Amino acid sequence: MRLTCSQTDLNSALQLVSRAVSAKPTHPILANVLLTADQSTDRLSFTGYDLSLGIQTFITASVEISGAITLPAKLLGEIVSKLSSQSPVIFQIDETGEIVNLKSKTGSYQVRGISADDYPELPLVESGKSIKLDSVEFVNSLKATLFASSNDEAKQLLTGVNLTFEGSGMEAAATDGHRLAVCNLKNILESQEHIDEKFNVTLPTRSLREVERFILSCKDSNFINFFSDKGQVVFMASDQIVTTRTLDGVYPNYLQLIPDNFSNQFEFNRINFISALERVAVLAEQHNNIIKIKANENSKTVEILADAQDVGSGSESLPVKINGSLEQIAFNVRYLLEGLKVINSDDIILKCNSPTTPAIFSPTSNNINFTYLVMPVQIRN
């Protein structure tokens, strides 16, 4: 293999695919990235794969001799990132087929690799479900749900986001057992596309964060290709591919958690509510992250309070439209802030029945179909 390429392109590609390289590989080759040069197309492909998440991208290169090799992702990335961007980089494999020589304007480096024959094949879906998704809408659905998934690996399915496709729409949902975010998009498929048979997949949050970055980097793609089959999902656009395994099991029936009716309803200005919460959170974070919300129907205000024992206390007052008579309800302030910050609406509605039953936050706009459920914290008097 012998080729010449841009340092900037090389560095960007390595940074991208290295995100799919395992930090604690079960086999030495999984700490490497796969480089494949093709003389017929003058392209150099990069692949990172940890047996769960895979990322592949391509750059243009002047390829004199085709070939492939795997190289240590961390070492190669650090070397390339420090090379001059003003000079092209020359890649050449030596006679042994194990050492790659990198030459730049100011110096040369040798990196030992492992044969590409030993690298696991990136799984690509050749059959099964195939649809095109609106890239902007899909990214919006990820931003609205990823934060609510669980970080506890013992919860397995809850460490991912459940995507349900039906007709021309998609519903994304994530929960960690304490809160639930549901985003419903009625028209996310490319025009004329329609899904006859409803299906759903649950994908790891880590993988979907990479999909989000990948879509945002594909600025010239209005739609991304989505393929699903036999426990594997592939996203494709431009010159990039992200592949991920699905999480096994049946996702919980989250819709049954949402109450049908509410006896209390409060309408806030979202930005003012967030600002007040952030100020009170300074004290709440000193103790247990708990804040209380008290409604005053006479003054049409709510009071947000935090009491950090032996440290201090604080409160904020906000104007609100009140329909009901709930005296007090308590929440983890971090849960509230994370959910409120993804709602794209000037005003939001808080609906609840009692201090111990699920509370719902949703936008006032009818154009946004988003529901954020938070379980209140029970306070002992």
Secondary structure as GFF3:
##gff-version 3
##sequence-region A 1 381
A	DSSP	beta_strand	2	5	.	.	.	ID=ss1
A	DSSP	alpha_helix	7	17	.	.	.	ID=ss2
A	DSSP	three_ten_helix	18	20	.	.	.	ID=ss3
A	DSSP	three_ten_helix	28	31	.	.	.	ID=ss4
A	DSSP	beta_strand	32	38	.	.	.	ID=ss5
A	DSSP	beta_strand	43	49	.	.	.	ID=ss6
A	DSSP	beta_strand	53	60	.	.	.	ID=ss7
A	DSSP	beta_strand	62	65	.	.	.	ID=ss8
A	DSSP	beta_strand	67	72	.	.	.	ID=ss9
A	DSSP	alpha_helix	73	81	.	.	.	ID=ss10
A	DSSP	beta_strand	89	93	.	.	.	ID=ss11
A	DSSP	beta_strand	99	103	.	.	.	ID=ss12
A	DSSP	beta_strand	108	112	.	.	.	ID=ss13
A	DSSP	three_ten_helix	116	118	.	.	.	ID=ss14
A	DSSP	beta_strand	129	134	.	.	.	ID=ss15
A	DSSP	alpha_helix	135	143	.	.	.	ID=ss16
A	DSSP	three_ten_helix	146	148	.	.	.	ID=ss17
A	DSSP	three_ten_helix	153	159	.	.	.	ID=ss18
A	DSSP	beta_strand	160	167	.	.	.	ID=ss19
A	DSSP	beta_strand	169	175	.	.	.	ID=ss20
A	DSSP	beta_strand	179	185	.	.	.	ID=ss21
A	DSSP	beta_strand	195	204	.	.	.	ID=ss22
A	DSSP	alpha_helix	205	217	.	.	.	ID=ss23
A	DSSP	beta_strand	223	229	.	.	.	ID=ss24
A	DSSP	beta_strand	232	237	.	.	.	ID=ss25
A	DSSP	beta_strand	240	245	.	.	.	ID=ss26
A	DSSP	three_ten_helix	254	257	.	.	.	ID=ss27
A	DSSP	beta_strand	264	269	.	.	.	ID=ss28
A	DSSP	alpha_helix	270	284	.	.	.	ID=ss29
A	DSSP	beta_strand	290	296	.	.	.	ID=ss30
A	DSSP	beta_strand	301	308	.	.	.	ID=ss31
A	DSSP	beta_strand	312	319	.	.	.	ID=ss32
A	DSSP	beta_strand	321	323	.	.	.	ID=ss33
A	DSSP	beta_strand	328	332	.	.	.	ID=ss34
A	DSSP	alpha_helix	333	340	.	.	.	ID=ss35
A	DSSP	beta_strand	347	352	.	.	.	ID=ss36
A	DSSP	beta_strand	359	363	.	.	.	ID=ss37
A	DSSP	beta_strand	370	374	.	.	.	ID=ss38
###
